Amino acid sequence: MIEKHNIIGLMSGSSLDGIDLVDVDFWNDRKWHFEIVASDNHDYDETWKKSLSDAFYFGKNQLKDIDYQYGKFLGQVTRQFIEKYNLQPEIVASHGHTIFHRPQEHYTLQIGDGQALADACGVMVINDFRTEDVLKGGQGAPLVPIGDKLLFADYPICLNIGGIANVSFDVDGQRIAYDICIANQALNYLANRLSMPYDKNGMVARSGHIDNQLLTILSSHPFYTENYPKSLGREFFEESIKPLLERRNDIADMMATFVEHVAIQISKSIENQPIGKLLVTGGGAKNKYLVERIQANTKHDVLVPSDDIIDYKEALVFAFLGLLRNNNEINVLRSVTGAESDSCSGRIWYPTK
């Protein structure tokens, strides 16, 4: 009988749209399979949104405090999820919330103290999946591509559009992946200026007009011509994108222009791949206007899956990373990150009470 493993994955993205929780059964019959047992999203209240956003500017002691408090909070949310659906997970695998990502300085920080999380939820926790790769000279991102390769092999190209858009595909049998551009970080920032959490279906962007001058400036950043592996963080938005947007008030036009920018950068990232199925997940997959503009700019067949895959694919893959770590199997690929070697990454924490 094939053994199944039940794992919970937690994901908090840079767009601050809440904590994604997913409980998944995994099994292997010479190929990995999965089935989502339960899923949920826990929205951040305004206090947590502000704290997580402001943490970018915190000092060392403040960061230490929010690391612990956020870990405890994640554990409490996970405990509620377990009780709500009567789950019995072997592992809780947590991405945490990224505050800094500076691989060029061999530094990355995802808060959410593992011990506090384990104590609050009562289950073994695996977290901190990025640090080992960064210390090996890698980007520490993206981490989802091993899940793309082993769980979503039917799709030659996997695109995720969250706060940051990233892509994953095989080149000569090796998985390649990298961050393409800022996506919902900028679109949500603009929506917030209209007192909206996000631009539902891209309606505001659809109503605007593309500013070709702004589009040219956005597309001229040298990051877009760099070779992979490469990755982005909040720093890129703050330093290179936000200053172009914050001095203007034509929100709809800026949204339309940024949607076009994202669609163009995505199309360029996959233009040399054999024409085939392009799986689109992440919050951006629900932006109908953005999906239309991607399809208009590429010859690939753009496919948007069911909501549970759109919403929870990243959390699902972090559950898978936790399982691989517990099995002492490779879960971070050097072909993706540029590190000196593959890694079996993640820190393990056991409840102490």
Short mmCIF file of the C-alpha atoms (twelve columns), coordinates in Angstrom:
data_MODEL
# 
_entry.id   MODEL 
# 
loop_
_atom_site.group_PDB 
_atom_site.id 
_atom_site.type_symbol 
_atom_site.label_atom_id 
_atom_site.label_alt_id 
_atom_site.label_comp_id 
_atom_site.label_asym_id 
_atom_site.label_seq_id 
_atom_site.Cartn_x 
_atom_site.Cartn_y 
_atom_site.Cartn_z 
_atom_site.pdbx_PDB_model_num 
ATOM 1   C CA . MET A 1   0.000   0.000  0.000   1 
ATOM 2   C CA . ILE A 2   1.306   3.431  -0.970  1 
ATOM 3   C CA . GLU A 3   1.990   5.636  2.034   1 
ATOM 4   C CA . LYS A 4   0.399   9.086  2.125   1 
ATOM 5   C CA . HIS A 5   1.878   12.044 3.990   1 
ATOM 6   C CA . ASN A 6   -0.346  14.826 5.292   1 
ATOM 7   C CA . ILE A 7   1.364   18.229 5.426   1 
ATOM 8   C CA . ILE A 8   0.170   21.785 6.038   1 
ATOM 9   C CA . GLY A 9   1.769   24.587 4.007   1 
ATOM 10  C CA . LEU A 10  1.684   28.251 5.017   1 
ATOM 11  C CA . MET A 11  2.385   31.134 2.655   1 
ATOM 12  C CA . SER A 12  2.379   34.888 3.113   1 
ATOM 13  C CA . GLY A 13  3.167   36.843 -0.029  1 
ATOM 14  C CA . SER A 14  4.625   40.281 -0.515  1 
ATOM 15  C CA . SER A 15  1.242   41.661 -1.597  1 
ATOM 16  C CA . LEU A 16  0.003   41.322 2.032   1 
ATOM 17  C CA . ASP A 17  -3.257  39.667 1.032   1 
ATOM 18  C CA . GLY A 18  -3.210  37.327 4.035   1 
ATOM 19  C CA . ILE A 19  -1.966  33.902 5.088   1 
ATOM 20  C CA . ASP A 20  -2.707  31.006 2.745   1 
ATOM 21  C CA . LEU A 21  -3.139  27.682 4.558   1 
ATOM 22  C CA . VAL A 22  -3.457  24.372 2.752   1 
ATOM 23  C CA . ASP A 23  -3.555  20.785 4.017   1 
ATOM 24  C CA . VAL A 24  -2.316  18.309 1.419   1 
ATOM 25  C CA . ASP A 25  -1.929  14.558 1.042   1 
ATOM 26  C CA . PHE A 26  1.191   13.582 -0.924  1 
ATOM 27  C CA . TRP A 27  2.128   10.122 -2.224  1 
ATOM 28  C CA . ASN A 28  4.665   8.682  -4.622  1 
ATOM 29  C CA . ASP A 29  4.240   5.739  -7.013  1 
ATOM 30  C CA . ARG A 30  7.460   6.550  -8.916  1 
ATOM 31  C CA . LYS A 31  5.844   9.934  -9.559  1 
ATOM 32  C CA . TRP A 32  4.643   12.497 -7.021  1 
ATOM 33  C CA . HIS A 33  0.906   13.109 -6.638  1 
ATOM 34  C CA . PHE A 34  -1.099  15.389 -4.373  1 
ATOM 35  C CA . GLU A 35  -4.634  16.001 -3.215  1 
ATOM 36  C CA . ILE A 36  -5.762  19.144 -1.395  1 
ATOM 37  C CA . VAL A 37  -7.671  18.114 1.740   1 
ATOM 38  C CA . ALA A 38  -8.512  21.575 3.090   1 
ATOM 39  C CA . SER A 39  -7.601  25.180 2.350   1 
ATOM 40  C CA . ASP A 40  -8.243  28.580 3.854   1 
ATOM 41  C CA . ASN A 41  -7.055  32.173 3.803   1 
ATOM 42  C CA . HIS A 42  -6.649  34.294 6.908   1 
ATOM 43  C CA . ASP A 43  -6.813  37.995 6.098   1 
ATOM 44  C CA . TYR A 44  -4.497  40.352 7.926   1 
ATOM 45  C CA . ASP A 45  -6.166  43.018 10.010  1 
ATOM 46  C CA . GLU A 46  -4.959  46.586 9.558   1 
ATOM 47  C CA . THR A 47  -2.569  46.288 12.515  1 
ATOM 48  C CA . TRP A 48  -0.748  43.290 11.016  1 
ATOM 49  C CA . LYS A 49  -0.715  44.845 7.540   1 
ATOM 50  C CA . LYS A 50  0.941   47.948 8.936   1 
ATOM 51  C CA . SER A 51  3.410   45.992 11.089  1 
ATOM 52  C CA . LEU A 52  4.497   43.703 8.246   1 
ATOM 53  C CA . SER A 53  4.856   46.608 5.849   1 
ATOM 54  C CA . ASP A 54  6.692   48.827 8.357   1 
ATOM 55  C CA . ALA A 55  9.063   46.004 9.401   1 
ATOM 56  C CA . PHE A 56  11.142  46.859 6.324   1 
ATOM 57  C CA . TYR A 57  12.274  49.915 8.307   1 
ATOM 58  C CA . PHE A 58  12.595  48.255 11.758  1 
ATOM 59  C CA . GLY A 59  15.772  48.068 13.820  1 
ATOM 60  C CA . LYS A 60  17.278  44.836 15.147  1 
ATOM 61  C CA . ASN A 61  15.289  44.662 18.416  1 
ATOM 62  C CA . GLN A 62  11.985  45.462 16.698  1 
ATOM 63  C CA . LEU A 63  12.664  42.764 14.112  1 
ATOM 64  C CA . LYS A 64  13.413  40.221 16.832  1 
ATOM 65  C CA . ASP A 65  10.134  41.056 18.545  1 
ATOM 66  C CA . ILE A 66  7.972   40.899 15.418  1 
ATOM 67  C CA . ASP A 67  9.683   37.632 14.409  1 
ATOM 68  C CA . TYR A 68  8.494   36.025 17.648  1 
ATOM 69  C CA . GLN A 69  5.042   37.643 17.644  1 
ATOM 70  C CA . TYR A 70  4.423   36.728 14.029  1 
ATOM 71  C CA . GLY A 71  5.529   33.134 14.616  1 
ATOM 72  C CA . LYS A 72  3.103   32.877 17.536  1 
ATOM 73  C CA . PHE A 73  0.355   34.411 15.392  1 
ATOM 74  C CA . LEU A 74  1.020   31.932 12.552  1 
ATOM 75  C CA . GLY A 75  0.820   29.094 15.067  1 
ATOM 76  C CA . GLN A 76  -2.507  30.313 16.428  1 
ATOM 77  C CA . VAL A 77  -3.959  30.658 12.927  1 
ATOM 78  C CA . THR A 78  -2.679  27.169 12.064  1 
ATOM 79  C CA . ARG A 79  -4.196  25.687 15.233  1 
ATOM 80  C CA . GLN A 80  -7.576  27.218 14.284  1 
ATOM 81  C CA . PHE A 81  -7.229  25.734 10.784  1 
ATOM 82  C CA . ILE A 82  -6.420  22.277 12.194  1 
ATOM 83  C CA . GLU A 83  -9.395  22.368 14.562  1 
ATOM 84  C CA . LYS A 84  -11.806 23.773 11.965  1 
ATOM 85  C CA . TYR A 85  -11.149 20.901 9.535   1 
ATOM 86  C CA . ASN A 86  -10.231 18.194 12.106  1 
ATOM 87  C CA . LEU A 87  -6.781  17.690 10.558  1 
ATOM 88  C CA . GLN A 88  -3.877  15.514 11.685  1 
ATOM 89  C CA . PRO A 89  -0.789  16.891 9.930   1 
ATOM 90  C CA . GLU A 90  2.663   15.388 10.301  1 
ATOM 91  C CA . ILE A 91  4.384   18.694 9.540   1 
ATOM 92  C CA . VAL A 92  3.606   22.390 9.219   1 
ATOM 93  C CA . ALA A 93  5.859   23.929 6.547   1 
ATOM 94  C CA . SER A 94  5.979   27.713 6.742   1 
ATOM 95  C CA . HIS A 95  7.396   30.170 4.236   1 
ATOM 96  C CA . GLY A 96  7.099   33.024 6.726   1 
ATOM 97  C CA . HIS A 97  6.858   36.632 5.571   1 
ATOM 98  C CA . THR A 98  9.767   38.172 3.675   1 
ATOM 99  C CA . ILE A 99  11.083  41.417 5.158   1 
ATOM 100 C CA . PHE A 100 14.460  41.626 3.406   1 
ATOM 101 C CA . HIS A 101 15.791  39.767 0.414   1 
ATOM 102 C CA . ARG A 102 19.366  40.745 -0.441  1 
ATOM 103 C CA . PRO A 103 21.058  37.690 -1.969  1 
ATOM 104 C CA . GLN A 104 23.896  39.823 -3.320  1 
ATOM 105 C CA . GLU A 105 24.760  40.461 0.372   1 
ATOM 106 C CA . HIS A 106 24.174  36.779 1.256   1 
ATOM 107 C CA . TYR A 107 21.215  37.854 3.361   1 
ATOM 108 C CA . THR A 108 17.497  37.105 3.376   1 
ATOM 109 C CA . LEU A 109 14.947  37.373 6.196   1 
ATOM 110 C CA . GLN A 110 11.576  35.640 6.448   1 
ATOM 111 C CA . ILE A 111 10.035  36.301 9.863   1 
ATOM 112 C CA . GLY A 112 7.846   33.837 11.770  1 
ATOM 113 C CA . ASP A 113 9.834   32.253 14.600  1 
ATOM 114 C CA . GLY A 114 9.737   28.476 14.132  1 
ATOM 115 C CA . GLN A 115 9.744   27.591 17.815  1 
ATOM 116 C CA . ALA A 116 6.928   30.017 18.608  1 
ATOM 117 C CA . LEU A 117 4.958   28.627 15.670  1 
ATOM 118 C CA . ALA A 118 5.479   24.990 16.741  1 
ATOM 119 C CA . ASP A 119 4.544   25.739 20.351  1 
ATOM 120 C CA . ALA A 120 1.370   27.574 19.325  1 
ATOM 121 C CA . CYS A 121 0.103   24.922 16.879  1 
ATOM 122 C CA . GLY A 122 1.434   21.779 18.591  1 
ATOM 123 C CA . VAL A 123 2.933   20.272 15.416  1 
ATOM 124 C CA . MET A 124 6.494   19.884 14.130  1 
ATOM 125 C CA . VAL A 125 7.404   22.910 12.024  1 
ATOM 126 C CA . ILE A 126 9.862   23.351 9.161   1 
ATOM 127 C CA . ASN A 127 10.690  26.897 8.085   1 
ATOM 128 C CA . ASP A 128 13.535  29.129 6.847   1 
ATOM 129 C CA . PHE A 129 13.802  27.468 3.434   1 
ATOM 130 C CA . ARG A 130 15.859  30.238 1.790   1 
ATOM 131 C CA . THR A 131 18.874  30.966 4.021   1 
ATOM 132 C CA . GLU A 132 20.999  27.893 3.229   1 
ATOM 133 C CA . ASP A 133 20.819  28.533 -0.504  1 
ATOM 134 C CA . VAL A 134 21.703  32.232 -0.071  1 
ATOM 135 C CA . LEU A 135 24.711  31.281 2.056   1 
ATOM 136 C CA . LYS A 136 25.815  29.007 -0.811  1 
ATOM 137 C CA . GLY A 137 25.826  31.992 -3.156  1 
ATOM 138 C CA . GLY A 138 22.328  31.375 -4.530  1 
ATOM 139 C CA . GLN A 139 19.398  33.718 -4.937  1 
ATOM 140 C CA . GLY A 140 17.315  31.807 -2.376  1 
ATOM 141 C CA . ALA A 141 14.436  32.288 -4.811  1 
ATOM 142 C CA . PRO A 142 12.268  31.222 -6.417  1 
ATOM 143 C CA . LEU A 143 11.699  28.011 -4.436  1 
ATOM 144 C CA . VAL A 144 8.462   26.852 -6.054  1 
ATOM 145 C CA . PRO A 145 10.094  25.436 -9.242  1 
ATOM 146 C CA . ILE A 146 10.884  22.024 -7.758  1 
ATOM 147 C CA . GLY A 147 7.145   21.715 -7.140  1 
ATOM 148 C CA . ASP A 148 6.485   22.845 -10.713 1 
ATOM 149 C CA . LYS A 149 8.834   20.133 -11.972 1 
ATOM 150 C CA . LEU A 150 7.604   17.270 -9.773  1 
ATOM 151 C CA . LEU A 151 3.918   18.126 -9.174  1 
ATOM 152 C CA . PHE A 152 2.913   20.100 -12.303 1 
ATOM 153 C CA . ALA A 153 4.941   18.317 -14.973 1 
ATOM 154 C CA . ASP A 154 2.034   18.463 -17.460 1 
ATOM 155 C CA . TYR A 155 2.690   22.192 -17.933 1 
ATOM 156 C CA . PRO A 156 5.954   23.078 -19.733 1 
ATOM 157 C CA . ILE A 157 5.887   26.634 -18.342 1 
ATOM 158 C CA . CYS A 158 4.639   27.631 -14.897 1 
ATOM 159 C CA . LEU A 159 4.015   31.316 -14.197 1 
ATOM 160 C CA . ASN A 160 3.161   32.675 -10.766 1 
ATOM 161 C CA . ILE A 161 1.880   36.227 -10.415 1 
ATOM 162 C CA . GLY A 162 1.886   37.438 -6.834  1 
ATOM 163 C CA . GLY A 163 3.530   40.529 -5.433  1 
ATOM 164 C CA . ILE A 164 6.332   39.495 -7.778  1 
ATOM 165 C CA . ALA A 165 5.913   37.527 -11.017 1 
ATOM 166 C CA . ASN A 166 8.193   34.537 -11.542 1 
ATOM 167 C CA . VAL A 167 8.492   31.799 -14.127 1 
ATOM 168 C CA . SER A 168 9.766   28.222 -14.257 1 
ATOM 169 C CA . PHE A 169 10.587  25.865 -17.158 1 
ATOM 170 C CA . ASP A 170 13.107  23.210 -18.231 1 
ATOM 171 C CA . VAL A 171 16.165  23.936 -20.368 1 
ATOM 172 C CA . ASP A 172 18.084  20.835 -21.485 1 
ATOM 173 C CA . GLY A 173 16.489  18.822 -18.684 1 
ATOM 174 C CA . GLN A 174 17.476  21.326 -15.990 1 
ATOM 175 C CA . ARG A 175 14.846  23.386 -14.203 1 
ATOM 176 C CA . ILE A 176 15.332  27.117 -14.707 1 
ATOM 177 C CA . ALA A 177 13.370  29.771 -12.851 1 
ATOM 178 C CA . TYR A 178 13.666  33.398 -11.922 1 
ATOM 179 C CA . ASP A 179 11.761  36.491 -10.882 1 
ATOM 180 C CA . ILE A 180 10.510  38.455 -13.878 1 
ATOM 181 C CA . CYS A 181 9.193   41.721 -12.471 1 
ATOM 182 C CA . ILE A 182 7.212   43.408 -9.733  1 
ATOM 183 C CA . ALA A 183 3.501   42.672 -10.220 1 
ATOM 184 C CA . ASN A 184 0.814   42.952 -7.520  1 
ATOM 185 C CA . GLN A 185 3.094   44.912 -5.192  1 
ATOM 186 C CA . ALA A 186 2.721   47.832 -7.583  1 
ATOM 187 C CA . LEU A 187 -0.862  47.170 -8.709  1 
ATOM 188 C CA . ASN A 188 -2.084  46.853 -5.115  1 
ATOM 189 C CA . TYR A 189 -0.148  49.976 -4.121  1 
ATOM 190 C CA . LEU A 190 -2.043  51.887 -6.811  1 
ATOM 191 C CA . ALA A 191 -5.372  50.308 -5.819  1 
ATOM 192 C CA . ASN A 192 -4.739  51.285 -2.200  1 
ATOM 193 C CA . ARG A 193 -4.469  54.897 -3.318  1 
ATOM 194 C CA . LEU A 194 -8.093  54.552 -4.470  1 
ATOM 195 C CA . SER A 195 -8.985  53.025 -1.063  1 
ATOM 196 C CA . MET A 196 -9.321  49.598 -2.685  1 
ATOM 197 C CA . PRO A 197 -7.418  46.486 -1.486  1 
ATOM 198 C CA . TYR A 198 -6.836  45.460 -5.125  1 
ATOM 199 C CA . ASP A 199 -8.173  46.085 -8.619  1 
ATOM 200 C CA . LYS A 200 -10.799 43.343 -8.966  1 
ATOM 201 C CA . ASN A 201 -10.626 41.718 -12.403 1 
ATOM 202 C CA . GLY A 202 -8.405  44.598 -13.528 1 
ATOM 203 C CA . MET A 203 -11.435 46.840 -14.037 1 
ATOM 204 C CA . VAL A 204 -9.623  50.078 -13.144 1 
ATOM 205 C CA . ALA A 205 -6.622  49.160 -15.314 1 
ATOM 206 C CA . ARG A 206 -8.962  48.320 -18.209 1 
ATOM 207 C CA . SER A 207 -10.494 51.801 -17.976 1 
ATOM 208 C CA . GLY A 208 -7.123  53.547 -18.206 1 
ATOM 209 C CA . HIS A 209 -4.847  54.467 -21.088 1 
ATOM 210 C CA . ILE A 210 -1.273  53.279 -21.548 1 
ATOM 211 C CA . ASP A 211 1.339   55.981 -21.010 1 
ATOM 212 C CA . ASN A 212 4.040   54.981 -23.475 1 
ATOM 213 C CA . GLN A 213 6.630   57.244 -21.886 1 
ATOM 214 C CA . LEU A 214 6.118   55.619 -18.473 1 
ATOM 215 C CA . LEU A 215 6.078   52.195 -20.107 1 
ATOM 216 C CA . THR A 216 9.448   52.882 -21.728 1 
ATOM 217 C CA . ILE A 217 10.946  54.063 -18.440 1 
ATOM 218 C CA . LEU A 218 9.642   51.006 -16.571 1 
ATOM 219 C CA . SER A 219 10.999  48.641 -19.198 1 
ATOM 220 C CA . SER A 220 14.422  50.265 -19.330 1 
ATOM 221 C CA . HIS A 221 15.621  48.981 -15.941 1 
ATOM 222 C CA . PRO A 222 18.826  46.928 -16.369 1 
ATOM 223 C CA . PHE A 223 17.373  44.067 -14.277 1 
ATOM 224 C CA . TYR A 224 15.335  42.960 -17.289 1 
ATOM 225 C CA . THR A 225 18.404  42.323 -19.423 1 
ATOM 226 C CA . GLU A 226 20.340  40.456 -16.728 1 
ATOM 227 C CA . ASN A 227 20.788  36.718 -17.137 1 
ATOM 228 C CA . TYR A 228 19.141  34.316 -14.691 1 
ATOM 229 C CA . PRO A 229 19.370  33.306 -11.911 1 
ATOM 230 C CA . LYS A 230 17.965  36.528 -10.536 1 
ATOM 231 C CA . SER A 231 15.378  37.524 -7.959  1 
ATOM 232 C CA . LEU A 232 13.541  40.563 -6.648  1 
ATOM 233 C CA . GLY A 233 12.400  41.821 -3.268  1 
ATOM 234 C CA . ARG A 234 10.546  44.714 -1.688  1 
ATOM 235 C CA . GLU A 235 13.741  46.738 -2.170  1 
ATOM 236 C CA . PHE A 236 13.275  46.812 -5.960  1 
ATOM 237 C CA . PHE A 237 9.741   48.179 -5.643  1 
ATOM 238 C CA . GLU A 238 10.752  50.831 -3.114  1 
ATOM 239 C CA . GLU A 239 13.818  51.995 -5.043  1 
ATOM 240 C CA . SER A 240 12.913  51.578 -8.708  1 
ATOM 241 C CA . ILE A 241 9.124   51.413 -9.120  1 
ATOM 242 C CA . LYS A 242 7.409   53.408 -6.381  1 
ATOM 243 C CA . PRO A 243 9.235   56.702 -7.153  1 
ATOM 244 C CA . LEU A 244 7.834   56.555 -10.710 1 
ATOM 245 C CA . LEU A 245 4.268   56.160 -9.456  1 
ATOM 246 C CA . GLU A 246 3.951   58.143 -6.245  1 
ATOM 247 C CA . ARG A 247 4.230   61.607 -7.771  1 
ATOM 248 C CA . ARG A 248 1.276   61.076 -10.119 1 
ATOM 249 C CA . ASN A 249 -2.477  60.935 -9.583  1 
ATOM 250 C CA . ASP A 250 -3.700  59.379 -12.845 1 
ATOM 251 C CA . ILE A 251 -4.230  56.008 -11.150 1 
ATOM 252 C CA . ALA A 252 -6.174  54.266 -13.934 1 
ATOM 253 C CA . ASP A 253 -3.574  55.209 -16.541 1 
ATOM 254 C CA . MET A 254 -0.710  54.092 -14.289 1 
ATOM 255 C CA . MET A 255 -2.510  50.784 -13.671 1 
ATOM 256 C CA . ALA A 256 -3.103  50.213 -17.376 1 
ATOM 257 C CA . THR A 257 0.542   51.000 -18.068 1 
ATOM 258 C CA . PHE A 258 1.851   48.739 -15.325 1 
ATOM 259 C CA . VAL A 259 -0.365  45.848 -16.428 1 
ATOM 260 C CA . GLU A 260 1.086   46.233 -19.921 1 
ATOM 261 C CA . HIS A 261 4.590   46.370 -18.456 1 
ATOM 262 C CA . VAL A 262 4.024   43.106 -16.562 1 
ATOM 263 C CA . ALA A 263 2.503   41.411 -19.633 1 
ATOM 264 C CA . ILE A 264 5.416   42.495 -21.833 1 
ATOM 265 C CA . GLN A 265 8.082   41.363 -19.367 1 
ATOM 266 C CA . ILE A 266 6.345   37.991 -18.956 1 
ATOM 267 C CA . SER A 267 6.121   37.504 -22.728 1 
ATOM 268 C CA . LYS A 268 9.806   38.357 -23.154 1 
ATOM 269 C CA . SER A 269 10.784  35.876 -20.446 1 
ATOM 270 C CA . ILE A 270 9.235   32.944 -22.327 1 
ATOM 271 C CA . GLU A 271 9.600   33.993 -25.976 1 
ATOM 272 C CA . ASN A 272 12.392  31.471 -26.628 1 
ATOM 273 C CA . GLN A 273 10.513  28.488 -25.182 1 
ATOM 274 C CA . PRO A 274 8.717   25.966 -27.424 1 
ATOM 275 C CA . ILE A 275 5.079   26.974 -27.862 1 
ATOM 276 C CA . GLY A 276 2.991   25.129 -25.300 1 
ATOM 277 C CA . LYS A 277 0.791   25.334 -22.233 1 
ATOM 278 C CA . LEU A 278 1.461   28.194 -19.815 1 
ATOM 279 C CA . LEU A 279 -0.006  27.613 -16.343 1 
ATOM 280 C CA . VAL A 280 -0.829  30.893 -14.570 1 
ATOM 281 C CA . THR A 281 -1.352  30.909 -10.793 1 
ATOM 282 C CA . GLY A 282 -1.169  33.402 -7.946  1 
ATOM 283 C CA . GLY A 283 -3.461  36.342 -7.265  1 
ATOM 284 C CA . GLY A 284 -2.661  37.881 -10.644 1 
ATOM 285 C CA . ALA A 285 -4.357  34.935 -12.379 1 
ATOM 286 C CA . LYS A 286 -7.685  36.396 -11.200 1 
ATOM 287 C CA . ASN A 287 -6.929  39.740 -12.842 1 
ATOM 288 C CA . LYS A 288 -8.816  39.093 -16.078 1 
ATOM 289 C CA . TYR A 289 -7.409  42.142 -17.810 1 
ATOM 290 C CA . LEU A 290 -3.843  41.161 -16.951 1 
ATOM 291 C CA . VAL A 291 -4.410  37.604 -18.222 1 
ATOM 292 C CA . GLU A 292 -5.848  39.025 -21.473 1 
ATOM 293 C CA . ARG A 293 -2.806  41.241 -21.943 1 
ATOM 294 C CA . ILE A 294 -0.445  38.322 -21.310 1 
ATOM 295 C CA . GLN A 295 -2.291  36.249 -23.926 1 
ATOM 296 C CA . ALA A 296 -2.158  39.178 -26.360 1 
ATOM 297 C CA . ASN A 297 1.615   39.421 -25.966 1 
ATOM 298 C CA . THR A 298 2.528   35.718 -26.244 1 
ATOM 299 C CA . LYS A 299 1.909   32.778 -28.574 1 
ATOM 300 C CA . HIS A 300 1.752   30.331 -25.677 1 
ATOM 301 C CA . ASP A 301 -1.600  28.865 -24.599 1 
ATOM 302 C CA . VAL A 302 -2.385  30.736 -21.369 1 
ATOM 303 C CA . LEU A 303 -4.248  28.441 -18.950 1 
ATOM 304 C CA . VAL A 304 -5.843  29.558 -15.690 1 
ATOM 305 C CA . PRO A 305 -6.613  26.558 -13.414 1 
ATOM 306 C CA . SER A 306 -9.246  26.077 -10.713 1 
ATOM 307 C CA . ASP A 307 -9.370  28.547 -7.835  1 
ATOM 308 C CA . ASP A 308 -7.833  26.140 -5.319  1 
ATOM 309 C CA . ILE A 309 -4.686  25.857 -7.458  1 
ATOM 310 C CA . ILE A 310 -4.609  29.604 -8.226  1 
ATOM 311 C CA . ASP A 311 -4.979  30.529 -4.581  1 
ATOM 312 C CA . TYR A 312 -2.947  27.843 -2.843  1 
ATOM 313 C CA . LYS A 313 -0.256  26.605 -5.241  1 
ATOM 314 C CA . GLU A 314 2.576   28.376 -3.404  1 
ATOM 315 C CA . ALA A 315 1.397   27.157 0.007   1 
ATOM 316 C CA . LEU A 316 0.989   23.668 -1.479  1 
ATOM 317 C CA . VAL A 317 4.547   23.670 -2.801  1 
ATOM 318 C CA . PHE A 318 5.924   24.836 0.553   1 
ATOM 319 C CA . ALA A 319 4.123   21.869 2.123   1 
ATOM 320 C CA . PHE A 320 5.947   19.728 -0.460  1 
ATOM 321 C CA . LEU A 321 9.288   21.393 0.363   1 
ATOM 322 C CA . GLY A 322 8.683   20.509 4.016   1 
ATOM 323 C CA . LEU A 323 8.017   16.878 3.112   1 
ATOM 324 C CA . LEU A 324 11.191  16.686 0.999   1 
ATOM 325 C CA . ARG A 325 13.200  18.251 3.837   1 
ATOM 326 C CA . ASN A 326 11.829  15.718 6.297   1 
ATOM 327 C CA . ASN A 327 12.761  12.937 3.858   1 
ATOM 328 C CA . ASN A 328 16.300  14.365 3.513   1 
ATOM 329 C CA . GLU A 329 15.728  14.909 -0.212  1 
ATOM 330 C CA . ILE A 330 16.811  17.866 -2.340  1 
ATOM 331 C CA . ASN A 331 14.251  20.659 -2.224  1 
ATOM 332 C CA . VAL A 332 16.194  23.667 -3.588  1 
ATOM 333 C CA . LEU A 333 17.746  23.430 -7.054  1 
ATOM 334 C CA . ARG A 334 21.062  25.091 -7.875  1 
ATOM 335 C CA . SER A 335 19.980  25.266 -11.538 1 
ATOM 336 C CA . VAL A 336 17.269  27.672 -10.380 1 
ATOM 337 C CA . THR A 337 19.091  29.737 -7.774  1 
ATOM 338 C CA . GLY A 338 22.699  29.712 -8.977  1 
ATOM 339 C CA . ALA A 339 24.022  28.305 -5.696  1 
ATOM 340 C CA . GLU A 340 27.184  26.204 -5.572  1 
ATOM 341 C CA . SER A 341 25.108  23.055 -4.937  1 
ATOM 342 C CA . ASP A 342 21.566  21.749 -4.493  1 
ATOM 343 C CA . SER A 343 20.183  21.915 -0.962  1 
ATOM 344 C CA . CYS A 344 17.952  20.011 1.406   1 
ATOM 345 C CA . SER A 345 16.900  23.208 3.120   1 
ATOM 346 C CA . GLY A 346 14.746  24.156 6.102   1 
ATOM 347 C CA . ARG A 347 15.045  24.344 9.895   1 
ATOM 348 C CA . ILE A 348 13.098  21.853 12.002  1 
ATOM 349 C CA . TRP A 349 11.326  22.794 15.234  1 
ATOM 350 C CA . TYR A 350 9.460   20.568 17.693  1 
ATOM 351 C CA . PRO A 351 6.797   21.778 20.131  1 
ATOM 352 C CA . THR A 352 8.185   22.213 23.644  1 
ATOM 353 C CA . LYS A 353 4.833   22.452 25.389  1 
# 
